Amino acid sequence: MTVMDDWVTAACAELGLDPGEVSVPVVLDLAKDVAHQVLRPGAPVTAYLLGVAVGRGADPAATAARLSELAGSWPVELDGTAPTG
C-alpha cells in the first residue's frame, strides 16, 4: 500500500465511506487540469464540488470529465489571469 492508499482508507473509515468507491486517479487528474488550466486554488475547490455533485447522485467519472473539459476550455490571458469584461 502507498501513503495515498493508507490516507484514503483512514479518511474513508473516519467518514463511514467505502474506499473502493473512491477513484483517486480521477480526482487527481481533475485537480491537475484545474490547477494547470484555470488556477491552483481552484483544484481543491473543484474536488470539493465534485464530491458534492457525487453525493447528490452524479456519476463520478462523467462529472469529473465534464469539469476537466470545462477547465480545458477556460480562457486564460498571457499573464495567467482570466480575461475581464
DSSP file (Angstrom, degrees, kcal/mol; ACC not computed):
  #  RESIDUE AA STRUCTURE BP1 BP2  ACC     N-H-->O    O-->H-N    N-H-->O    O-->H-N    TCO  KAPPA ALPHA  PHI   PSI    X-CA   Y-CA   Z-CA
    1    1 A M              0   0    0      0, 0.0     2,-0.2     0, 0.0     3,-0.0   0.000 360.0 360.0 360.0 148.7    0.0    0.0    0.0
    2    2 A T     >  -     0   0    0      1,-0.1     4,-2.5     0, 0.0     5,-0.2  -0.509 360.0-104.4 -96.1 170.2    1.1    3.6   -0.6
    3    3 A V  H  > S+     0   0    0      2,-0.2     4,-3.0     1,-0.2     5,-0.2   0.892 124.4  54.3 -60.4 -39.0    0.7    6.5    1.7
    4    4 A M  H  > S+     0   0    0      2,-0.2     4,-3.0     1,-0.2     5,-0.3   0.933 108.1  48.5 -61.0 -45.4   -2.2    7.7   -0.5
    5    5 A D  H  > S+     0   0    0      1,-0.2     4,-2.5     2,-0.2    -2,-0.2   0.930 112.8  48.2 -59.3 -45.3   -3.9    4.3   -0.1
    6    6 A D  H  X S+     0   0    0     -4,-2.5     4,-2.5     2,-0.2    -2,-0.2   0.919 113.4  47.7 -60.7 -44.2   -3.4    4.5    3.7
    7    7 A W  H  X S+     0   0    0     -4,-3.0     4,-3.3     2,-0.2     5,-0.3   0.940 112.4  47.5 -63.6 -47.9   -4.7    8.0    3.8
    8    8 A V  H  X S+     0   0    0     -4,-3.0     4,-2.6     1,-0.2     5,-0.2   0.905 112.9  49.8 -61.7 -41.4   -7.8    7.3    1.7
    9    9 A T  H  X S+     0   0    0     -4,-2.5     4,-2.1    -5,-0.3    -1,-0.2   0.928 114.7  43.7 -61.9 -45.7   -8.6    4.2    3.8
   10   10 A A  H  X S+     0   0    0     -4,-2.5     4,-2.3     2,-0.2    -2,-0.2   0.915 114.9  48.4 -67.3 -43.4   -8.3    6.1    7.0
   11   11 A A  H  X S+     0   0    0     -4,-3.3     4,-1.8     1,-0.2    -2,-0.2   0.907 112.2  49.4 -64.3 -41.2  -10.3    9.1    5.7
   12   12 A C  H  X>S+     0   0    0     -4,-2.6     5,-2.9    -5,-0.3     4,-1.0   0.906 109.8  51.0 -64.0 -41.1  -13.0    6.8    4.4
   13   13 A A  H ><5S+     0   0    0     -4,-2.1     3,-0.5     1,-0.2    -2,-0.2   0.913 109.7  50.9 -61.6 -41.6  -13.1    5.0    7.8
   14   14 A E  H 3<5S+     0   0    0     -4,-2.3    -1,-0.2     1,-0.2    -2,-0.2   0.852 117.9  38.7 -62.4 -35.3  -13.5    8.3    9.5
   15   15 A L  H 3<5S-     0   0    0     -4,-1.8    -1,-0.2    -5,-0.1    -2,-0.2   0.438 112.0-114.4 -97.7  -1.5  -16.3    9.4    7.2
   16   16 A G  T <<5 +     0   0    0     -4,-1.0     2,-0.3    -3,-0.5    -3,-0.2   0.847  69.5 139.0  71.4  33.7  -18.1    6.0    7.0
   17   17 A L      < -     0   0    0     -5,-2.9    -1,-0.2    -6,-0.2    -2,-0.1  -0.721  59.1-113.0-109.5 159.8  -17.3    5.6    3.3
   18   18 A D    >   -     0   0    0     -2,-0.3     3,-2.1     1,-0.1     4,-0.2  -0.831  17.6-151.7 -90.4 116.6  -16.2    2.6    1.2
   19   19 A P  G >  S+     0   0    0      0, 0.0     3,-1.4     0, 0.0    -1,-0.1   0.750  93.4  69.0 -61.4 -21.5  -12.6    3.2   -0.1
   20   20 A G  G 3  S+     0   0    0      1,-0.3   -11,-0.0     3,-0.1    -2,-0.0   0.673  93.6  57.8 -68.6 -16.3  -13.4    1.0   -3.0
   21   21 A E  G <  S+     0   0    0     -3,-2.1     2,-0.6     2,-0.0    -1,-0.3   0.430  87.3  92.5 -92.4   0.2  -15.8    3.8   -4.3
   22   22 A V    <   -     0   0    0     -3,-1.4     2,-1.1    -4,-0.2   -14,-0.0  -0.854  58.8-161.8-101.0 119.3  -13.1    6.4   -4.4
   23   23 A S     >  -     0   0    0     -2,-0.6     4,-1.9     1,-0.2     3,-0.3  -0.776   9.2-177.8 -99.3  90.6  -11.3    6.8   -7.7
   24   24 A V  H  > S+     0   0    0     -2,-1.1     4,-2.8     1,-0.2     5,-0.3   0.901  79.5  54.2 -57.0 -45.5   -8.1    8.6   -6.7
   25   25 A P  H  > S+     0   0    0      0, 0.0     4,-2.5     0, 0.0    -1,-0.2   0.882 107.0  51.9 -59.4 -36.7   -6.7    8.9  -10.2
   26   26 A V  H  > S+     0   0    0     -3,-0.3     4,-2.1     2,-0.2    -2,-0.2   0.938 113.2  43.8 -63.7 -46.3  -10.0   10.6  -11.4
   27   27 A V  H  X S+     0   0    0     -4,-1.9     4,-2.6     2,-0.2    -1,-0.2   0.915 115.0  48.6 -65.8 -43.5   -9.8   13.2   -8.6
   28   28 A L  H  X S+     0   0    0     -4,-2.8     4,-2.4     2,-0.2    -2,-0.2   0.895 110.9  50.2 -65.8 -39.5   -6.1   13.8   -9.1
   29   29 A D  H  X S+     0   0    0     -4,-2.5     4,-2.4    -5,-0.3    -1,-0.2   0.916 111.8  48.3 -64.0 -42.3   -6.5   14.2  -12.9
   30   30 A L  H  X S+     0   0    0     -4,-2.1     4,-2.4    -5,-0.2     5,-0.2   0.939 111.7  49.2 -62.3 -46.6   -9.3   16.7  -12.4
   31   31 A A  H  X S+     0   0    0     -4,-2.6     4,-2.7     1,-0.2    -2,-0.2   0.891 110.9  50.8 -60.6 -39.7   -7.3   18.6   -9.8
   32   32 A K  H  X S+     0   0    0     -4,-2.4     4,-2.4     2,-0.2     5,-0.3   0.929 109.6  50.1 -63.1 -45.9   -4.3   18.7  -12.2
   33   33 A D  H  X S+     0   0    0     -4,-2.4     4,-2.2     1,-0.2     5,-0.3   0.926 115.0  42.9 -60.2 -45.4   -6.4   20.0  -15.0
   34   34 A V  H  X>S+     0   0    0     -4,-2.4     4,-2.3     1,-0.2     5,-1.4   0.927 114.0  50.7 -67.8 -44.2   -7.9   22.8  -12.9
   35   35 A A  H  <5S+     0   0    0     -4,-2.7     5,-0.2    -5,-0.2    -1,-0.2   0.876 119.8  35.8 -61.5 -38.3   -4.6   23.7  -11.3
   36   36 A H  H  <5S+     0   0    0     -4,-2.4    -1,-0.2    -5,-0.2    -2,-0.2   0.773 127.8  32.7 -87.9 -27.3   -2.8   24.0  -14.6
   37   37 A Q  H  <5S+     0   0    0     -4,-2.2    -3,-0.2    -5,-0.3    -2,-0.2   0.598 134.3  14.7-109.6 -13.7   -5.6   25.4  -16.8
   38   38 A V  T  <5S-     0   0    0     -4,-2.3     2,-0.3    -5,-0.3    -3,-0.2   0.587 118.4 -53.1-121.2 -78.1   -7.6   27.6  -14.5
   39   39 A L    > < -     0   0    0     -5,-1.4     3,-1.1     1,-0.1     4,-0.5  -0.930  39.5-114.0-166.9 150.3   -5.8   28.4  -11.2
   40   40 A R  T >  S+     0   0    0     -2,-0.3     3,-2.0     1,-0.3    -1,-0.1   0.907 112.7  52.5 -56.9 -49.7   -4.1   26.4   -8.5
   41   41 A P  T 3> S+     0   0    0      0, 0.0     4,-1.0     0, 0.0    -1,-0.3   0.716  99.2  68.0 -63.8 -15.7   -6.5   27.2   -5.6
   42   42 A G  H <> S+     0   0    0     -3,-1.1     4,-2.6     1,-0.2     5,-0.2   0.723  84.7  73.7 -71.4 -20.3   -9.4   26.1   -7.9
   43   43 A A  H <> S+     0   0    0     -3,-2.0     4,-2.2    -4,-0.5    -1,-0.2   0.959 100.5  37.2 -63.3 -54.7   -8.1   22.5   -7.7
   44   44 A P  H  > S+     0   0    0      0, 0.0     4,-2.1     0, 0.0    -1,-0.2   0.873 117.3  52.9 -67.7 -32.3   -9.2   21.7   -4.1
   45   45 A V  H  X S+     0   0    0     -4,-1.0     4,-2.5     2,-0.2    -2,-0.2   0.918 110.5  47.4 -65.5 -41.7  -12.4   23.7   -4.5
   46   46 A T  H  X S+     0   0    0     -4,-2.6     4,-2.6     2,-0.2    -1,-0.2   0.882 109.1  53.7 -66.9 -38.1  -13.3   21.8   -7.7
   47   47 A A  H  X S+     0   0    0     -4,-2.2     4,-2.1     2,-0.2    -1,-0.2   0.899 109.9  48.8 -61.5 -39.5  -12.6   18.5   -6.0
   48   48 A Y  H  X S+     0   0    0     -4,-2.1     4,-2.5     2,-0.2    -2,-0.2   0.934 109.9  50.6 -63.7 -46.1  -15.0   19.5   -3.3
   49   49 A L  H  X S+     0   0    0     -4,-2.5     4,-2.6     1,-0.2    -2,-0.2   0.888 108.2  53.2 -60.8 -38.7  -17.6   20.5   -5.9
   50   50 A L  H  X S+     0   0    0     -4,-2.6     4,-2.8     1,-0.2    -1,-0.2   0.929 108.8  50.2 -59.1 -45.2  -17.1   17.1   -7.5
   51   51 A G  H  X S+     0   0    0     -4,-2.1     4,-2.6     2,-0.2    -2,-0.2   0.896 109.6  49.8 -61.9 -41.1  -17.8   15.4   -4.1
   52   52 A V  H  X S+     0   0    0     -4,-2.5     4,-1.2     2,-0.2    -1,-0.2   0.938 112.3  47.8 -62.1 -46.2  -20.9   17.5   -3.6
   53   53 A A  H  <>S+     0   0    0     -4,-2.6     5,-2.5     1,-0.2     3,-0.4   0.916 113.2  47.3 -62.1 -43.3  -22.2   16.5   -7.0
   54   54 A V  H ><5S+     0   0    0     -4,-2.8     3,-2.0     1,-0.2    -1,-0.2   0.898 107.6  56.8 -65.2 -39.6  -21.4   12.8   -6.5
   55   55 A G  H 3<5S+     0   0    0     -4,-2.6    -1,-0.2     1,-0.3    -2,-0.2   0.775 105.4  52.6 -61.3 -25.2  -23.1   13.0   -3.1
   56   56 A R  T 3<5S-     0   0    0     -4,-1.2    -1,-0.3    -3,-0.4    -2,-0.2   0.305 134.4 -87.7 -94.2   8.4  -26.2   14.2   -4.8
   57   57 A G  T < 5S+     0   0    0     -3,-2.0    -3,-0.2     1,-0.3    -2,-0.1   0.427  77.3 143.7 108.5  -0.9  -26.1   11.2   -7.2
   58   58 A A      < -     0   0    0     -5,-2.5    -1,-0.3    -6,-0.2     3,-0.1  -0.382  59.1-104.1 -71.3 150.5  -23.9   12.3  -10.1
   59   59 A D     >  -     0   0    0      1,-0.1     4,-2.5    -2,-0.1     5,-0.3  -0.623  27.7-142.5 -72.5 125.6  -21.6    9.8  -11.8
   60   60 A P  H  > S+     0   0    0      0, 0.0     4,-2.5     0, 0.0     5,-0.2   0.922  95.5  42.7 -58.8 -49.2  -18.0   10.5  -10.5
   61   61 A A  H  > S+     0   0    0      1,-0.2     4,-2.2     2,-0.2     5,-0.1   0.918 117.0  46.4 -67.2 -43.2  -16.2    9.8  -13.8
   62   62 A A  H  > S+     0   0    0      2,-0.2     4,-2.1     1,-0.2    -1,-0.2   0.896 114.5  47.7 -66.5 -39.5  -18.6   11.6  -16.0
   63   63 A T  H  X S+     0   0    0     -4,-2.5     4,-2.3     2,-0.2    -2,-0.2   0.912 111.7  49.6 -68.6 -42.2  -18.8   14.6  -13.7
   64   64 A A  H  X S+     0   0    0     -4,-2.5     4,-2.6    -5,-0.3    -2,-0.2   0.899 110.2  51.8 -62.3 -40.0  -15.0   14.8  -13.5
   65   65 A A  H  X S+     0   0    0     -4,-2.2     4,-2.3     2,-0.2    -2,-0.2   0.907 109.1  49.9 -63.6 -41.6  -14.7   14.6  -17.3
   66   66 A R  H  X S+     0   0    0     -4,-2.1     4,-2.2     2,-0.2    -2,-0.2   0.920 113.0  46.3 -62.1 -43.7  -17.2   17.4  -17.7
   67   67 A L  H  X S+     0   0    0     -4,-2.3     4,-2.5     2,-0.2    -2,-0.2   0.883 111.4  51.4 -68.0 -38.1  -15.3   19.6  -15.2
   68   68 A S  H  X S+     0   0    0     -4,-2.6     4,-2.4     2,-0.2    -1,-0.2   0.897 109.9  50.2 -63.7 -39.9  -12.0   18.7  -16.9
   69   69 A E  H  X S+     0   0    0     -4,-2.3     4,-1.3     2,-0.2    -2,-0.2   0.914 110.1  50.1 -63.5 -42.9  -13.4   19.7  -20.2
   70   70 A L  H  < S+     0   0    0     -4,-2.2     3,-0.5     1,-0.2     4,-0.4   0.920 110.7  49.4 -60.9 -44.1  -14.6   23.0  -18.8
   71   71 A A  H >< S+     0   0    0     -4,-2.5     3,-1.1     1,-0.2    -2,-0.2   0.896 108.1  54.7 -61.8 -40.1  -11.1   23.6  -17.3
   72   72 A G  H 3< S+     0   0    0     -4,-2.4    -1,-0.2     1,-0.3    -2,-0.2   0.756 111.5  43.9 -66.3 -24.2   -9.6   22.8  -20.7
   73   73 A S  T 3< S+     0   0    0     -4,-1.3    -1,-0.3    -3,-0.5    -2,-0.2   0.388  84.0 124.9 -99.8   3.1  -11.8   25.4  -22.4
   74   74 A W    <   -     0   0    0     -3,-1.1     2,-0.2    -4,-0.4    -3,-0.0  -0.454  64.4-121.8 -68.3 128.1  -11.2   28.1  -19.7
   75   75 A P        -     0   0    0      0, 0.0     2,-0.4     0, 0.0    -1,-0.1  -0.514  33.3-176.3 -73.3 133.4   -9.9   31.3  -21.2
   76   76 A V        -     0   0    0     -2,-0.2     6,-0.2     6,-0.2     2,-0.1  -0.997  19.2-134.3-133.2 133.6   -6.6   32.5  -19.8
   77   77 A E    >   -     0   0    0      4,-3.3     3,-2.1    -2,-0.4     5,-0.0  -0.330  35.7-101.8 -75.6 165.6   -4.7   35.7  -20.5
   78   78 A L  T 3  S+     0   0    0      1,-0.3    -1,-0.1     2,-0.1    -2,-0.0   0.804 123.6  56.9 -60.0 -29.8   -1.0   35.6  -21.1
   79   79 A D  T 3  S-     0   0    0      2,-0.1    -1,-0.3     1,-0.0     3,-0.1   0.416 123.0-105.5 -84.0   4.5   -0.3   36.8  -17.6
   80   80 A G  S <  S+     0   0    0     -3,-2.1     2,-0.3     1,-0.3    -2,-0.1   0.508  82.6 118.5  89.2   5.4   -2.3   33.8  -16.2
   81   81 A T  S    S-     0   0    0      1,-0.1    -4,-3.3   -42,-0.0    -1,-0.3  -0.715  70.5-102.9-103.5 156.4   -5.4   35.8  -15.3
   82   82 A A        -     0   0    0     -2,-0.3    -6,-0.2    -6,-0.2    -1,-0.1  -0.483  46.4-101.4 -71.4 144.8   -8.9   35.3  -16.5
   83   83 A P        -     0   0    0      0, 0.0     2,-0.3     0, 0.0    -1,-0.1  -0.337  36.0-138.1 -65.8 149.8  -10.0   38.0  -19.1
   84   84 A T              0   0    0      1,-0.2    -3,-0.0    -3,-0.1     0, 0.0  -0.795 360.0 360.0-108.1 153.1  -12.2   40.7  -17.8
   85   85 A G              0   0    0     -2,-0.3    -1,-0.2     0, 0.0     0, 0.0   0.499 360.0 360.0  69.3 360.0  -15.2   42.3  -19.4
